[in-house]
C-alpha cells in the first residue's frame, strides 16, 4: 500500500516524535541519515509449505542512506494505517 502525501507526512512526524533525532544513529556505520519508504509492507508468521495465512504486521521501512541497515516500524503504532475493525 502506498502512502499519499498527507499520511506520509503524518507518519514521518509520528516517527520523528517517537525516534528523536539525537537517537537516530545507524548501529552499523554510525551514519545519521535515513530514508522512509513510501509504501507500507507486511510480514506474517511462517508456515512451511503453505501460502501466507494468519495475522499480518504492517510495517514502515526506514533505511540508512550509507550502509542500507533497515529498521522496521509498526505502521499501526505510527498511525500510517488504521487497525482492522
Secondary structure, DSSP 8 states (H G I E B T S, - for coil): -B--HHHHHHHHHHHHHHS-GGG---TTT----EEEEEEEEEEE---TTS---S-EEEEEEEEETTT--EEEEETTTTTSS----
